[in-house]
Amino acid sequence: MRCLIQRVSEASVAVDGQVIGRIGHGMLVLVCAMAGDDDACAERLAKKVVSLRIFRDEQDRMNRSLTDVGGEALIVSQFTLAADTSRGNRPGFSSAAPPDEGNALYERFCELVTDHGVAVAKGAFGADMAVSLTNDGPVTIWLDV
């Protein structure tokens, strides 16, 4: 699985003009299940995401995790993270997991983050979504597991 994390002061996701998920201080996590991924991949990624020390401590250093700061996570599925642009200008997405597998792994990842004690808001798998955020820092991290 792969994800793009943005440390945010707030973020939301809307479908058809209706907000379906909103968080305050925490992380926006754009996540993609790749072909061949399994539950073990979702478990490794969830543990990494909640433990990643990207929040400021008392000395203004990035030394605290999402769980340390009591932050929230807005988790949005985004198959375009699987884009292959090595041939030409039109990206290919064949390395993404098939939709049924991708949705199951997305849901499992969300459950696992929740199991770590993090409040989770979600997007809608496969929907055309509008994501809004205020990037804090900015801090943006790419993870592959």
PyMOL commands that set and color helices and strands:
alter all, ss='L'
color gray80, all
select helices_A, chain A and resi 39-51+66-69+79-82+99-115
alter helices_A, ss='H'
color red, helices_A
select strands_A, chain A and resi 2-15+18-23+26-32+55-56+62-64+72-77+119-122+129-144
alter strands_A, ss='S'
color yellow, strands_A
deselect
rebuild
show_as cartoon
